Amino acid sequence: TMSVKAFKLVSAVEREMLMGDKNYINIECIECCGKNLYIGTNDCFIYHFLLDEKISTAGKITFAATKQLHKYLGLKKPVNELKAASALTRLLVLCDNTITLVNMMNLEPVPTGARIKGAVTFALNENPVSGDPFCVEVCIISVKRRTIQMFMVFEDRVQIVKEVFTPEQPCAVAVDGYYLCLALTTQYIILNYNTGVSQDLFPYCSDEKRPIVKRIGRQEFLLAGPGGLGMFATVDGISQHAPVHWSENVVGAALCFPYVVALDDEFITVHSMLDQQQKQTLPFKEGHILQDFEGKVIVATNKGVYILVPLPLEKQIQDLLASHRVEEALLLAKGARRNIPKEKFQVMYKRILQQAGFIQFAQLQFLEAKELFRSGQLDVRELISLYPFLLPTSSSFIRSHPPLHEYADLNQLTQGDQEKMTKCKRFLMSYLNEVRSTEVANGYKEDIDTALLKLYAEANHESLLDLLVSENFCLLTDSAAWLEKHKKYFALGLLYHYNGQDAAALQLWVKIVDGHIEDSTRSDLYEYIVDFLTFCSDQDLVWKYSEWVLQKNEEVGIQIFTKRPLEEQEKNINPDDIISCLNKYPKARVKYLEHLVLERKIEKEKYHTHLAVLYLEEILQLKSVTTDNCTETTELLVKLRSLLQKSDLYRINFILEKIQGTDLHMENAILYGKLEEHEKALHILVHELKDFRAAEEYCVWNSENRDTQYRRRLFHMLLSVYLNPGASDCALVMAAVDLLNNHAAEFDTALVLQLVPDSWSVQLLSPFLAGAVRQSIHTKRMTQAALGLAQAENLIYKYEKVKQKGTPILLSDKKVCQVCQNPFCEPVFVRYPNGGMVHTHCAANRHLNSTMTHHSSSSSNQT
């Protein structure tokens, strides 16, 4: 695996300081407490040094050891173990199976001579259960077979607490609270010495190699497992971390988060607990001690003591990032959380995420980069600033210091590779588009949108227009110059419009349509301008460009007046001004008048007359050019007729004068109809046009919304025109017959029979006569039915009256009128159907008197 420089090995105590030239002296054990370093040797001496850590200006760490004193224990046996109890200022010394208490400063034994005998090895409880600060709890493996003993050690006395028997002979122990982690002959176990409950962990053969049992944290131990594995175990017998692979013959191990450091006969190896990979190997021959003291890892050979100095995690992370090992760096950064204060960690971690993002970005791993930028809350301008000229000139942005990456700009990053550059630009486009609407953009909206506009314009991207027509914060000066440079004139117009500069926008667009500048963004730009002016509320601009618009295309151009929102039309623009402006544009003028008359239905005589005159003039003009009616003439005739028929506002006589002497007979007839001169109209239709169907229709539309009499009068008039005594035209006779037969209901039969010539046969008029007779009989029968019903109703009333008369009515001066409450003075009265009696004069006034209303029922009118 790739290495990390996590630790540096620094010498602490040189052999000369310890043994001079006495080659037989060996280091047996060490203890470190604060600055105090204690060394126990094979010739029964304890040495006390003060360790001073020094940091050079270059950041290099060195240790200077100053010897305080040394003490001979007088047993000619090696000092096996040393443990400091700083709260008691005592050093516990194991030598010749006896634990002695000595003063930490002068190494003198305690005066009471308190000691623990019969100990093979011992361990302190770093998570004590007694709660007494002036006492340490010690667990010993006893010289008695398969026995563990718990002691409480005070300043100058010791006290046994518990003796526990084990299933096999123990050879190593670590303590946490009531829990003992033991290496037995063939396996590791967890034993609760309070309850006696034990739990097997895994097998292990202590005869073949040295077991390791190390408390690494609250209720957690590190053990040398089978197959060269460093295993983690909690007091519940489970493993919260994956094991690390170290060598088969490890003699010591320690945890220096997030690393596990192990020592064998040739190397110190460093494994990460985060990914279980080996990160560093330091050659170290003849090492036989590796221990950590309050986070300080010390290793020793028989002759010298060394300290493993960890490099700051931030430095390690930066080294990993420098080697582009993003995942490992992030893993290590996350692991560092528990060693760094929260606020400091968050600042550091964000920065690392951002750095990692730029590393991924430089490798074109855009998805990963985006995620890292997002979670690292990158100031998006850091990314924009990589792309030359994208940040607006107004931007006050200065890159982060120290820098998040090593690139001057995109050219350096891609080394001029155009394809890579395009990919990077495409990424920035999508990234900016995503973040512009999130809180990441807060405060930088101008920078983001301006950069986005520049990218879109350069790449000829369709989203450029979407950006400009929606809410945006593009900086006008920068963006305008950029759009002009890339010949995006239509877009530039949109930018001007968004910034309230419609005049500048229109000026540009007109130039494009007129071909003075080139931009093919919109093929329908002329229509777009018309639409724009239609909804433009700046009157001056509309008038300014009205001529230009109408010259291009009268029919489309006139929309700037006809399609305007109604409230705009009613409020701002005077139709008379528009009409006078349209004098040069006859087609547009007609369209505008049609808009006023037919769409807005403005009831002003001058508009209706003007429109009729324009139709008329155009028709006559067309007729003067060609004798046949072309489509255009026909369409105009339909429009003119419709206007003349439906409108009542134009000057009839004025139009009539203009039509006189032309061949517009139908129109002539319509006008006579409007003047109620029906005979003249019908004469024209029948004799001039010989259009009998039109004559019939004339009668129909002229009598719309009129009574039956009026309608009959018109139809009789038409019949008279057909049957004019002077006319013997066969066609007129047939027309008269058809009229009668088709519209029998519209005629008074008696009158018709007087008009019709005697020479006509009954056969000829049979449909008319049959209809008339049927109608007559129907009318007669309906009248009889109505009469019968009326008689029946009358009979009912008569019966009611007789019934009322049949009941005698007694009147005396004691009875009072129901209206005025006065007695009757004469035998004259009115009786209501409900039996109430009133004076005749009171009854006459009853509709005035509200007091009677509750007496009179719905039939009170039947007095």
WOTA-V962649 format. One record per residue. RES is the residue in one small letter. PHI is phi in whole degrees, 0 to 359 (999 if undefined). Layout:
BEGIN
RES/PHI, RES/PHI
END
This chain:
BEGIN
t/999, m/287, s/272, v/231, k/272, a/261, f/226, k/236, l/266, v/236, s/288, a/245, v/233, e/280, r/296, e/298, m/296, l/264, m/235, g/57, d/252, k/278, n/286, y/279, i/283, n/235, i/280, e/260, c/207, i/222, e/215, c/227, c/221, g/63, k/268, n/273, l/245, y/244, i/234, g/255, t/246, n/286, d/255, c/72, f/250, i/242, y/250, h/240, f/240, l/256, l/260, d/244, e/267, k/236, i/242, s/284, t/299, a/279, g/87, k/276, i/262, t/228, f/237, a/246, a/259, t/247, k/285, q/267, l/196, h/225, k/222, y/265, l/272, g/76, l/245, k/54, k/240, p/292, v/277, n/280, e/214, l/231, k/221, a/268, a/243, s/294, a/297, l/259, t/47, r/237, l/246, l/266, v/242, l/260, c/210, d/57, n/61, t/232, i/261, t/252, l/260, v/236, n/292, m/295, m/270, n/253, l/61, e/275, p/296, v/294, p/300, t/287, g/72, a/298, r/205, i/244, k/258, g/74, a/253, v/278, t/206, f/212, a/216, l/269, n/272, e/277, n/232, p/294, v/258, s/285, g/78, d/268, p/291, f/258, c/205, v/243, e/260, v/237, c/245, i/242, i/270, s/279, v/290, k/295, r/298, r/53, t/228, i/241, q/232, m/252, f/235, m/253, v/247, f/254, e/308, d/222, r/209, v/233, q/215, i/284, v/248, k/203, e/233, v/234, f/260, t/245, p/296, e/228, q/290, p/281, c/232, a/205, v/215, a/223, v/236, d/213, g/61, y/276, y/262, l/248, c/255, l/241, a/261, l/266, t/296, t/239, q/199, y/262, i/221, i/252, l/229, n/270, y/286, n/280, t/260, g/82, v/283, s/237, q/220, d/285, l/259, f/200, p/288, y/192, c/257, s/282, d/287, e/277, k/211, r/283, p/285, i/234, v/231, k/223, r/284, i/245, g/177, r/301, q/57, e/219, f/230, l/247, l/231, a/276, g/266, p/290, g/69, g/68, l/254, g/268, m/256, f/254, a/215, t/265, v/294, d/275, g/81, i/244, s/245, q/266, h/230, a/290, p/291, v/251, h/267, w/240, s/279, e/296, n/249, v/287, v/250, g/201, a/211, a/209, l/251, c/227, f/309, p/266, y/246, v/254, v/253, a/231, l/238, d/236, d/287, e/237, f/224, i/255, t/248, v/240, h/245, s/271, m/287, l/281, d/230, q/63, q/275, q/282, k/254, q/206, t/228, l/244, p/296, f/206, k/274, e/61, g/287, h/225, i/230, l/219, q/218, d/246, f/236, e/48, g/88, k/265, v/265, i/241, v/239, a/214, t/262, n/294, k/245, g/215, v/242, y/229, i/245, l/270, v/268, p/286, l/286, p/306, l/302, e/299, k/295, q/298, i/297, q/298, d/297, l/296, l/296, a/298, s/271, h/62, r/263, v/296, e/297, e/297, a/298, l/294, l/297, l/293, a/297, k/298, g/297, a/287, r/309, r/284, n/258, i/233, p/304, k/306, e/298, k/297, f/298, q/299, v/299, m/297, y/294, k/300, r/298, i/295, l/301, q/294, q/300, a/299, g/300, f/292, i/295, q/296, f/299, a/296, q/266, l/61, q/271, f/291, l/299, e/296, a/300, k/301, e/299, l/292, f/298, r/297, s/289, g/275, q/48, l/298, d/294, v/301, r/291, e/302, l/284, i/299, s/293, l/289, y/265, p/303, f/69, l/282, l/289, p/294, t/298, s/283, s/292, s/263, f/291, i/233, r/299, s/301, h/231, p/297, p/296, l/275, h/202, e/254, y/258, a/287, d/198, l/295, n/298, q/291, l/298, t/266, q/51, g/76, d/288, q/298, e/297, k/297, m/297, t/298, k/298, c/297, k/293, r/297, f/297, l/298, m/304, s/291, y/293, l/295, n/298, e/289, v/275, r/298, s/258, t/252, e/290, v/304, a/279, n/305, g/88, y/240, k/303, e/297, d/296, i/293, d/293, t/295, a/298, l/296, l/301, k/296, l/296, y/300, a/296, e/295, a/271, n/57, h/271, e/296, s/288, l/304, l/291, d/301, l/298, l/282, v/265, s/251, e/299, n/211, f/237, c/297, l/286, l/301, t/300, d/298, s/294, a/298, a/298, w/292, l/295, e/294, k/300, h/265, k/58, k/262, y/286, f/298, a/299, l/298, g/300, l/298, l/297, y/300, h/300, y/299, n/267, g/75, q/249, d/295, a/299, a/295, a/298, l/296, q/303, l/296, w/297, v/296, k/299, i/295, v/297, d/282, g/82, h/283, i/230, e/250, d/197, s/263, t/307, r/235, s/285, d/257, l/297, y/302, e/298, y/298, i/297, v/302, d/299, f/299, l/293, t/302, f/257, c/275, s/268, d/275, q/304, d/300, l/295, v/300, w/294, k/300, y/260, s/298, e/301, w/300, v/295, l/288, q/297, k/292, n/197, e/298, e/296, v/280, g/300, i/297, q/300, i/298, f/256, t/277, k/262, r/299, p/305, l/304, e/297, e/296, q/298, e/290, k/273, n/254, i/251, n/276, p/303, d/296, d/296, i/295, i/298, s/292, c/292, l/270, n/302, k/281, y/236, p/303, k/296, a/296, r/297, v/299, k/301, y/292, l/295, e/301, h/299, l/293, v/278, l/269, e/268, r/279, k/54, i/282, e/265, k/234, e/305, k/296, y/290, h/295, t/297, h/302, l/296, a/299, v/297, l/296, y/304, l/299, e/299, e/295, i/297, l/296, q/297, l/295, k/293, s/290, v/276, t/225, t/278, d/283, n/282, c/277, t/304, e/297, t/298, t/302, e/300, l/296, l/299, v/301, k/297, l/297, r/301, s/301, l/297, l/298, q/287, k/276, s/270, d/244, l/256, y/282, r/278, i/295, n/296, f/297, i/291, l/301, e/302, k/293, i/277, q/308, g/83, t/256, d/265, l/273, h/293, m/300, e/296, n/302, a/299, i/300, l/295, y/300, g/300, k/298, l/273, e/64, e/266, h/290, e/297, k/300, a/298, l/296, h/299, i/297, l/297, v/277, h/268, e/280, l/270, k/52, d/252, f/290, r/296, a/298, a/296, e/296, e/299, y/305, c/299, v/293, w/289, n/285, s/259, e/300, n/60, r/248, d/281, t/297, q/302, y/298, r/297, r/300, r/302, l/296, f/294, h/295, m/300, l/297, l/298, s/297, v/298, y/295, l/261, n/310, p/309, g/284, a/264, s/245, d/294, c/300, a/299, l/293, v/299, m/297, a/297, a/297, v/299, d/300, l/301, l/295, n/294, n/276, h/235, a/309, a/293, e/277, f/242, d/269, t/302, a/301, l/296, v/299, l/295, q/288, l/284, v/296, p/300, d/296, s/288, w/287, s/278, v/298, q/305, l/298, l/258, s/306, p/300, f/296, l/296, a/304, g/297, a/296, v/297, r/301, q/297, s/296, i/297, h/300, t/299, k/300, r/293, m/297, t/294, q/298, a/299, a/297, l/298, g/302, l/295, a/295, q/297, a/300, e/297, n/298, l/298, i/302, y/298, k/299, y/299, e/302, k/296, v/299, k/302, q/296, k/289, g/291, t/264, p/290, i/240, l/264, l/237, s/225, d/287, k/277, k/286, v/242, c/291, q/288, v/271, c/260, q/65, n/260, p/290, f/277, c/262, e/220, p/280, v/232, f/201, v/240, r/246, y/274, p/305, n/276, g/96, g/286, m/242, v/219, h/298, t/296, h/290, c/291, a/295, a/298, n/264, r/297, h/290, l/272, n/262, s/285, t/293, m/273, t/301, h/282, h/278, s/282, s/272, s/297, s/259, s/294, n/283, q/268, t/287
END
